[in-house]
Amino acid sequence: MRAIVTGAAGFIGSHLVEALLARGDEVVGIDCLFPYYEPKFKRTHIADALTNSRFTLVEKDINAADLEHLVEGADVIYHLAGQPGVRASWGREFDIYVAQNVLSTQKLLEVSKRVPSRRFVLASSSSVYGQAERFPTKESDTPHPVSPYGVTKLAAEHLCYLYNEAFGVNSVCLRYFTIFGPRQRPDMAFSRFISAALDKQPVTIIGDGRQTRDFTYVADAVGATIAAGENGAAAGIYNIAGGCYGSVLEVIDIIEGLIGRPLQRKHLDPAPGDPRKTGADISSAQHDLHYEPTVSLEEGLRRQLDYARSVRVDPDHRELTYKGRTELGDGR
């Protein structure tokens, strides 16, 4: 199997690359190493993969790359690249979100229509639901994004549907629900809570901390992503969630237990664009992809904490800070 992974040096992308290589696939990774956070840390994500002769990294922006050449002979394209972050998507940075989340998807679909048998898997987001109309939320429920980021992810889904209808592109969309685990982006809430805990600093909570999410461990999300590349229905949309329901305050309680001491808490005003609650019906993914999440919230946090402790041994990793907005989004 020859696979293309866009966003290969990112959080989920790097785990996906390793999983594909572990089963013997040939993998071409595409990543422009956009400095949403320090690119040198993205390079550490794929350092092991770069030692594998079946992996090639192409450092290119999808919108400027010779995609026809890069995807030649590929059996599946896993499109995980994109501009993340709900709060940063407001205002003058929106053009970046359009370019990286919408235009890049259209360009990849264009080259995919020449080989309709090739599977195309899009990393979408639970952000498309916004303030969902019911819980657990089904894929058939009406999307109503409450952030520009969510709008761009929904637009990318619509493009997949259109290219399937018009050209038979075998596309599958995965709506990730708050992915966490080792290598999580430094702006994500779990990363910031753990970093603050290890530094014996106060944890900063956006709003009252009673926001609840359906958290998903990264290895479970990767397993579902690979399954979508093999068994996903054409033009299918699947919720990918871990069933690890919890509030921000409950997450901090768990981290306190793992650290072995209480954490000082500091609250900031709520931010626009964040749903109050997420929760997924994953029955479609269970049926079509044989998806069954296995890692609990506490066990996943334990693994993420262990990883954070291990990389802090390296002085370079101690410099990993992120001074922007804390995110509770899809985690991609």
Steps between C-alpha positions, in 0.01 A plus 500: 500500500625848412353776714520878491473675839464877498585673825742214561704684762199607705349346809266242346685484168827385654324223693323395181830487309652274765199268501506466121872431495464244779266293283734516200352779287697742286423853617555842345449778754421854390543781752594865459590521872286811536610689814169485687741374762877450483582279195800339667264314730307368203829361369545305822160341440622333182866447592456123530297478179776676310732208575263263319578441131126471424432858612560817301429849632416775252521845657252685283182702533226295333384809315841539336604136456506287184224276631461303179852369542483454878183290508588285200452133585337572837224269619367739764541866595459586868444875502580614853675827413323823581502808717380406850352714774151632562588830665771602255263458206321827570614820332793560273637145512190357332667505158754251633218267605338525158829422325608215725162338572296564187727572203744222588213251517371609160843459342541149638151404383582632153793262463297220659224516241742358241518178702151448647597168660747680727353556844505855641466540878439849638569596859197709588388614843224490757515879468265472202215424744542817708238502774360162401125446496518176700735264682639263408532675166447299182661567164155569357440790741515843338846659525502851644860612559554788741853589391667588169720191549190281512368670185818410307487137614138472393587656163770235454242228570267649240782494245553129568132435443497703177805324357346164583173593329660661193811287447463191718783592738490240776503745791442443872472775765590442865367738763760480776388577855775662715803278447758481779816308583877525449611777258176692543530857373637736766197731475259219588360508851642165618851597389478833677358349818776237513772752423376731774477209744857390431622860535301542824311790346126577514284334233304748293136410435294674232154565643357309796664167406169317483518464122479131415659313212506153353876441520679257265842345550728545200570130439126432482458784249787367290349152492172645376681706238678199355174304502332782308767466233406135461131464580338844511191543283536730199384849597470369856524721807595350835522632855828392658476537876635320802199495730722664765252760620620758748511866587810716508484500881482120507806479275694722740388281790644196321830680431519597868463133591772396254736777615424430866427856612234768457534755221431870530226605258453832320185577300474726195192628319326263256603525134275509191477196276522226763205261533383444854477124450593229251400137491499258209291211380767270353271217388574560129876476559447191712300333224701600191851547641478248788609787720514442875693753711702331773692766696330672793537867584713431808727250324543733202587790730750279679672422168498866397648599836770232472588628153517860621735396780722304260550781249579752773825311556608655167588870553364583152159365593491712813476799270165379363260770609198646333389847594184511290151375568411184691294264284245231576434423132533181299870468584627455151 
